[in-house]
Amino acid sequence: MGNKDHIRPLVGAPDHGFGLLGRLMHSILAEYVDIQPSMPHLHLGQNTLPNPPFPLPTGIYFGDLTEGWCECDQDIATFLREGVDALRRQPIPDISAFTEEIRLLQRVLRFDSIVMAWRDAEHPAFSLVALAVDRAGNFLAGRVPDSGTEADIEVTEEAPDARDKAFLGLLHELLQAQYDWTTTTFGLVQ
């Protein structure tokens, strides 16, 4: 998933026994295993739930959120809450502002899941951790041991601790806010 500017198919990524959400989690952890992100990075999963409008599961970088991270004093819960609030305040634009191609892509590449990957000081044995959740409420936790490689990626559906459970709730809200904005703006494929 090296280039963060493009939609990337999840075909071929290991699923760790968790289907498309597992593939999304693996591909995101693989993206950052050699980078060690200095802040949380968010990625959306498209068409990862059953009966997608288009049969191509993909991952897409949420965007550069460095400014928001700094404005939230580098606190993950505040960062996610602010993201939810910003999406809910986002005005609905006139659909004619978008090309037909963009309108079609937004309708067939449904936002079904979200992953947050970061370096977590509370888990010093791991160089990288991640949480994933989909709109149906399924969640996964992922991690890479310190000095690990892509081959060492671990993905599990272990019950998270209270802090990570709160992060998952906020990630789910952020995902739902993005889904609501997109479907209100572009409509749903019938």
PEDA-V953894 format. One line per field, one symbol per residue. ss: DSSP state (2 for helix, 1 for strand, 0 for the rest). A space follows every 50 residues. Layout:
ss->???
This chain:
ss->00000001100000000022222222222222000000001111110000 00000001111000022222200002222222222222200000222002 22222222001111111100000001111111110000111111100002 2201110000022222222222222222222222220000
